Amino acid sequence: MKYAKHSLSVACLMLLSTGTVCAQSTSAATPAPAPMTTPAMTGPLAANPAPMSFDTGALGTWYVTGAVTGLALSQDNHVSGDRSTRTDLSNGQIFIQKTSGQLQFFVQAGTYSIPSLGTSYLSANKTTSGLYGDVPQAFIKYVPNDNLSIMAGKLPTLVGSEYTFTFENMNIERGLLWNQENAVNRGVQATYVQGPITASVSVNDGYYSSHYSWVWGSLAYTIDKNNSLSFIAGGNSDQTTRSSLATPLLQDNSQIVNLNYTHLDGPWTIAPSLQYTRVPSNSDLGIAHSASTAGVALLANYAFNSNFSLAGRAEYISSNGNAANGSPSLLYGPGSNAWSLTLTPTYQNKLLFVRAEVSYVKATSVTPGFAFGRNLDNTAQSRVLIETGLLF
């Protein structure tokens, strides 16, 4: 069984992102996808193609999978309270799910860290307790027919071209555009699939605010087996005053639009994306002037063989406004910009993997006190990481 994730068609990759079961024809050169569609994985890492399963009788077949991974990190220009080097558990998680029948479920439990470009590294212990808890995702799913599914619970977000946890993505760290997005929301999501069209609608609490005023919509079109396009938009229909590590006040009162494209070509996976976010002015929340960001990203992965691949990511994001007119800071001060480059070689042998990463972030037009370094006045940061572990 080959472990090269790029063997899945674009249609399957698009369905994975909405929690819809994917099926495709197989041949000697194209292995069948693993029965697990959650957690979704873009590759190059691949889930266990033969996961543990338990026949519970009347309750159907349950699958148990998981991720146990650790990382080492070295960085320059770290802010006060962070460290120049550290080691940590990036994932100690178990996934239990039922994927057949009209009533299905998914439970994800354990500890995790979410390293992200241009932000301080937060240990797995602090990330787990400060963000989504020991059960970051869990939902029930009703599937009345092959076209429709309805999920309710702690859901993965619809927005963005990257998933939340390290093992799900091409790169170890999440990118600059991801920093503007939410990751987990509590609510309800309906997905309808008709031919090449996949449409989803969700009502939820946005950036984990416990205020159910966010509305998301996603429309994906599978052009052919190698190309797809998706459009995602969402916004807060009210306003929320809560602010926490998981609920940034500005982003939780914003609107966001994503346009994502995916192309598969032999060993290549290429995924460009565009993003726009806007935070309206709101005197009740102390937002004197509206602000917005616009970003572009290119993610790519080349599989040299079924074990070794090289992924890369390039991004640019800009924000408008200035401190004089009371614009809020969405990056490194009002009106600041940033770009990044990331390279991630990956080796996987069956369930075991090891990968390295080098990344660089450069910020421009920064406001003093909003940048990198102990004095928050450096405009660049470099990181080197190694992650290894087991996907069982």
N, C-alpha and C positions, 0 to 999 in steps of 0.2 A: 504493500500500500504506500503510494507516494504521499508525502506530507506537504507538497507545494500547494499553498492556498490559492494561487492564481489559476488552478485548474477549474475552479468554479466559474460559471458564467456570470456575466453582469446581472442578469435577471435574478439569479440566486443571491448575489451580494446585495441587491436592492431590497429583496424581500427580507433578508436577515435583519436589516436596519429597522424594520417595522414589527419584528417579532412574528412574522408569518412563516409557516413551514415551507421549505424550499424542496422541490423535487426536480431532477433532471435526468435525462438519459445517460447511460454509462457506456464506456467502451474500455478496451484494454489500456488505452492511453489516458483516459479520463475517469478517475475513481469517483464513486458516488460520494456525495457530501455526507459528513457525519450527521447522525440523527439530531444532534444538538444545534439549534439555531440561536441559543442564548447561553452565555454572553456572545454577542456578535463579534466577529473577528475579521478584520480586513487583510490580515496577513502582514508580513511573511510567516509569522508563527501560525501553526495549525493545531486545532484541538485534537484530542484523542479520537481516532476514527472508530474505535470499538470501546465505548465507555462502559463502566459498570452499570448493570441494570438489575432491577429486582421486580419480580412479578408479585404484586400485592393482591392478586385475586380480583375481587370486585372493584378495587380502586385502580386497576390497570397497572401498566409497567412504569416504574419510576427509574430515572437515571441519576447517577451521582458522579459528578466530575469536580475538578478543582484546579487551583493554581497555587503553587508554593514557590515563590521567587524572592531573591534578594538582590540588592544593588550596592555598588560603591560609587561615590561621587567626589569629584574634585572641581573646584571653581575658583575664579578670581573675583575681586570686587564684590564680595558678599556684604550684605547689609548687617548692621548691628543686630545681634541675636541669632544670626545664622552662623555657619561654620564653613571654612575653606575645604575641609574634607569630612566625609562621614560614610558609614555603612548603615544599612537599614534593611528591614523586611519590606519589600515592595508589594507583595501579595501573600497572604496566608488565608485563602478563601476556599469555600466549598459551595458547590451548586447542586441543588436538588430540584428536579423538574419532571413533569409529566407532559408529553408532547403529542399525545393521541387522544381521540375521543372529543366529545363536545366540551367537556370541562377539563381544562388544563391548568397548570400552575408553574411558577418558577420562584425559587428562594435562593438568594445569594447571601452568605454569611461569612464573617471573618474580619480580618484586619487588612489595611491597604494604605499605601501612600500614592499621591498623584503628583509626581514631579512635573513642573510646567516651566517653560522658558520665561525668563525675565521676571520671575517671582522667587521669593525665598523658598528654600526647601523646607517642608514641614514633615516631621517624622511620622511613621505609620501610626503610632500611638495617638499623636495629636490630631492627625488627619481623620482617623476613624471617630474619635470622640467629638471633634469639632465640626465635622461635616454631616455624614449620613448614618453614623452609628454602626453597630455590629451587623446590621442587616441592611446594606445600602440599597438593595433592590429586591422587591418581592411583589408578585402580582398573581391574580387569578385571571384566567383567560377563557372566554366563552366563544366557541367556534361552531355556530349553527350549521354552516355549510362551507364549501371549498372557497367561497368568495369573501365571506365576512368573518371578522373576529373582533371581539371587544375585550379590552384589558382594563383592570382596575387595581390600583395599589401604588407602590413606589416604582415608577417607570423610568427607563432610560429616555433621555430627551430625544426629540425628533431632529433638532437643529444641529448643523455642523457636519464636517466631513471626517471628524475624529471621534472615537469613543472615549470613555473616561479612564479605564484602567490600562496599565502599561502593556500587558500581554495582548490586548485587543488591537493594537495599532502597529503601523509600520515603524514608528519611532518610540523610544522609551519615554521621552518627555512629550507633553502636550504643547501645542504651538501658541503663538501670539493671538491668532484669531480665536482659538478655543478659550482664551482667557476672558473673552467678552460673552461667552455663552453659558447657559446653565448645563448641568450634568445629569441631575436626578430631580424628578418632580413627582409629587403625589397627585393623582387624579385619575381620569378615565380617558381611554383612547380607543377609537373605532377605526378599523382598517378595512378597506374594500379593494379587492383585486379583480380586475376584468381585463383579460388579455394582457397587453403590454402596459396597462395603466395600474398603478398602485396609489390609492388616495387614503390619507389618514387625517383625522381630526382629533384634537385632544383639548380637554378643559382641565386645568391643573393649577398648582400653586407656584408656577414659574421657577424661581430660584430658591425653592424649598422654604417658602415663606409662611406656609399654613394658611394663606389667604388665596382662595380658589377663584382668582380673577383673570388668570392667563388663558388665552385661546391660541392654539397652534393649528396650523394646516400644512400638510405636505402633499405634493403631487409629483410622482415619479413616472417617467416614461422609458421603457426599455426599447430602445431603437432597434437593436438586434442583439445577438448573444454576446457581443463584445463591446457594446456601447449603450450608455444610459445617461439620462439627464433628470435631475430632481430640483424642485423649487420648494423652499420651506419659508414660511413667514409666521410670525407670532408677535404678541404684544400684551401688555397689561391693560385690561379694559377698565380698571379702577386705579387705585393707588395703594401702596403698602408702605407702612412706616417701620417695619421690622428691619433691623440691621444686625448681621452676625457674620461669622466666617463663611457660612454656607449661603448667606443671603446678603450680597452687597446691595446697599440701598439704591444706588444709581442704576445698576443693571436690572434690578428687579422692577424698576419703573420705566423700562425702556420698550422699544420695538426693535425687532430684528428680522432681517431678510437674508436668506442664503440661496445661492445657485451653485449646484454641484454637478460635475460631469465625471464619468468614469469610463476609461477605455482599457480594454485588455487586448494585448497583441503578443501571443506566444509567451515569452518569459517576462514581458513588460506588463505592469499595472501602472497606469497614469491617471491621476485624479486632480485636476485643477478645480478651484472653487473661488467664488466671490462672496463677500459679506458686507452688509451695511447695518449699522445700529444707530439708534437715535434715542436720546434721553430728553424729553420735553421739559421746558421750564415749569416749575411748580413752586409757588411761594409757600404753600403749606409744608413742603419738604425742604425748604431752604435752597431750592435750585433756581437761582436768579436768572439764568440764561440757558437755553437749550444747547446741547452738544451732540456730536455724532462721530462715528468712526466709519472708515471705509477700508476694506482689506482685500487682498488677493493672496492666494496660496497655491503652490504646486507641490503635490506629493507624488512620488514615483518609487517603484520597486522593480528591481531586475533580479530574476531568479537564475543563477548560473546553473544550478541543478536542483534536485529535490531536497538538498540539505542546506545549501549556502545561497544567500541573497544579499543584495545591497539596496538599502532604502535611502531616500533623500527627501528633504523638504526645504522649500524656499518660500518666504513670506514677506509681505510688506503691509503695514497698517498705518493709517494716518488719522488724526483727530483734528477737529476745528475748535475755534474759540480762543480766548485769552483770559488771563487772570484779571485784567483791568475791567472787563465787562461782567465779571462774576461767573464765567463759564466753569463748570466742574471739570475735574481731571479724570479722564477715562484711560489714559496711558501713563505718561511720565510728566504730567503737568498739562494744563490746557494748551491745545494746539500742537502737542508733541507728535512725533512720528517714530516708527521703529521698523527695522527689518531683521530677518534672521536666516541662518543657514544651518542645516542639520544633516549629518550623515550617520547611518546606522547599519553596519554589517551584522548579519545574523546567521548563526549556524544552529540547525535543529536536527537531532537524530532521534527519531521516534518521539518519545515523550520528553526528552531532555533538550534544553537549548542553552546557548550562551550568545550574548550579543554585546557589542560595544557601541558607544555613541560619542560624537564630538559635536558641539553646538556653539554658535556665536550669535549674540544679539547686539545690535547697535541702535541706540536711540538718538534722535536729533530734535532740535528745538525744545529741549527739556527745560523744566522749571527747577531751579535749585531747590533741593530738598525732596525731589520726586524721583531721583535716578538711583544709581548703584553705589556700592561702597559704603564704608562706615559713616562717611559724611554725606552720603546720598548725592554726590556730585560727579561721580564717574558715569560716562555715557555708554559703556560697553561691558559685556560680561561673556566669558568663555566657560564652558563646562566640558568635562570628560566623564563618561559614565560606563560602567559595566553592569549588566544584569544577567543572572543565570537562574535556572530553576527547572521545575517539573510541571508539565500540564497533564494531569492524569484524568 
